[in-house]
Amino acid sequence: GVQLQESGGGSVQPGGSLRLSCEVSGYTSSTDCMGWFRQVLGKGREVVAQIARTQTAYADSVKGRFTISRDNAKNSLYLQMDNLNPEDTAMYFCAAERRTWCNGDFSYWGQGTQVTVSS
């Protein structure tokens, strides 16, 4: 079956950076819609960034600070997060859908990786 495995979360001080990775197994996702979401305990899941083919889209709250990318040779998705602030603290999930455009629906999800930003 399809599996997504995130890594790269951790604790960082405000202004710091982290790079999240999501390794996909079970199918080749080179052009499909993939995304990063985040969720704070007790709140709904929020889309952070999406990529389909080479087109990207970001939540307003992360524009200019986060960059989504993919490495097709490694069948992996990444999220480079710079200038982090405490409001970025959340569990981050990667998601994938077997479709070359994004419509907000995803069939495949990872287990999540925690990002904590505090001084």
C-alpha positions, 0 to 999 in steps of 0.5 A, a space after each residue: 500500500 501507499 505510505 508517507 513517512 515524515 521526518 525532520 521535526 523538532 524544537 527550534 528557537 524563534 527565527 530558526 529553520 527546519 526542513 521537513 521531509 516526507 518519503 513516499 512509498 507504494 507509488 510514484 508521486 512525481 507530478 501528483 498533488 502533494 501537500 503539507 498540513 499542520 494541526 494544533 491540538 484542539 484545532 482544525 487541520 490547516 493547509 500550509 503548502 501544496 504542489 502539483 507538477 511544478 505549481 506551488 501554493 502557500 497559506 498567507 501565514 507562511 508565504 515568504 518563509 516556507 518553501 515546498 519542493 519535491 525530489 522525484 529521484 527520491 520520491 520525496 516531498 520537502 518543506 523548508 521552514 525559515 524564520 519560524 515563530 511560535 505560531 508555527 508550533 504544530 504537528 505537521 503532516 504530509 499528504 498525497 493524492 493521485 491527481 495532477 492538480 490539487 482540489 483540497 482532497 487527499 487520500 494518503 496521509 503521513 503520521 505527522 512530525 512535531 514542530 515546536 518553536 519557543 525560546 
